[in-house]
């Protein structure tokens, strides 16, 4: 069952790569005076903060929702989750410079673990 999830993720990461390329082209068209490197960094950071964590959060509902539905809902869910967690971690005292690398990784890990445990519970 785990192999099935990882094979599906491999296929869907191709779609995410195409989405990244499409986003990069749109950003370049809108911000045509900016450098390629600057636009690449902006699109990469948006994908790191919102798209990838959202994808992994919604991986749990892979059987019930299509890819596009999961991406759209996941982006909104990841934005809210990261915003709320960042606020409370800041209140606890964790410096904001650690939020960008740690929060998306933690959310992606939790989403992947939840999806893998769901498959094991079905057995």
C-alpha positions in Angstrom: 0.0 0.0 0.0 2.8 2.4 0.8 4.3 1.8 -2.6 1.0 2.7 -4.2 1.0 6.1 -2.4 4.5 6.8 -3.5 3.8 5.9 -7.1 0.8 8.2 -7.1 2.9 10.9 -5.6 5.5 10.5 -8.4 2.8 11.0 -11.0 1.3 13.9 -9.2 4.6 15.6 -8.8 4.8 15.9 -12.5 1.6 17.9 -12.4 3.0 20.0 -9.6 6.1 20.6 -11.8 3.9 21.7 -14.6 2.0 24.0 -12.3 5.3 25.5 -11.1 6.3 26.1 -14.7 3.0 27.7 -15.5 3.1 29.9 -12.4 6.6 31.0 -13.4 5.5 31.9 -16.9 2.5 33.9 -15.6 4.6 35.7 -13.0 7.2 36.5 -15.7 4.4 37.9 -17.9 3.0 40.0 -15.1 6.3 41.2 -13.7 8.1 41.5 -17.0 10.6 44.1 -15.8 11.9 41.8 -13.0 14.8 39.4 -13.4 14.3 35.7 -14.0 16.1 34.8 -10.8 13.9 37.1 -8.7 10.7 35.7 -10.2 12.1 32.1 -9.7 12.7 32.8 -6.0 9.2 34.2 -5.5 7.5 31.3 -7.2 9.7 28.8 -5.4 8.9 30.4 -2.1 5.2 30.3 -2.8 5.4 26.7 -3.7 7.5 25.9 -0.6 5.2 27.7 1.8 1.7 26.9 0.4 1.5 24.5 -2.5 3.7 21.6 -1.2 2.4 21.6 2.4 -1.2 21.9 1.0 -0.6 18.9 -1.3 0.7 16.8 1.6 -2.1 17.8 3.9 -4.7 16.8 1.3 -3.0 13.6 0.4 -5.1 11.9 3.1 -8.2 12.5 0.9 -6.6 11.2 -2.3 -9.4 8.7 -3.0 -12.3 11.2 -2.5 -11.0 14.3 -4.3 -9.3 14.9 -7.6 -5.9 16.4 -7.9 -7.0 20.0 -8.8 -9.5 20.0 -5.9 -6.9 18.9 -3.5 -4.4 21.5 -4.7 -6.8 24.4 -4.4 -8.2 23.4 -1.0 -4.7 22.5 0.2 -3.2 25.9 -0.7 -5.9 27.6 1.3 -5.5 25.2 4.2 -1.7 25.4 4.2 -1.9 29.2 4.2 -4.2 29.2 7.2 -2.3 26.5 9.0 1.1 28.1 8.5 -0.2 31.5 9.5 -1.8 30.3 12.7 1.2 28.1 13.7 3.6 30.8 12.9 1.7 33.2 15.2 1.6 30.8 18.1 5.2 29.7 17.7 6.2 33.4 17.7 4.3 33.9 21.0 6.1 30.9 22.4 9.4 32.5 21.5 10.6 30.7 18.4 12.4 33.2 16.1 10.6 33.9 12.8 13.6 33.0 10.8 13.1 29.4 11.7 9.4 29.3 10.6 10.0 29.3 6.9 12.1 26.1 6.8 10.5 24.2 9.7 6.8 24.8 9.4 6.4 23.5 5.8 8.6 20.5 6.5 6.6 19.7 9.7 3.3 20.0 7.8 4.5 17.9 4.9 5.7 15.2 7.3 2.4 15.1 9.3 0.4 14.9 6.0 2.5 12.1 4.7 2.3 10.2 8.0 -1.4 10.6 8.1 -1.8 9.3 4.5 0.4 6.3 5.2 -1.4 5.5 8.5 -4.8 5.7 6.7 -3.7 3.1 4.2 -2.4 0.8 7.1 -5.7 1.2 9.0 -7.7 0.0 6.0 -5.8 -3.3 5.8 
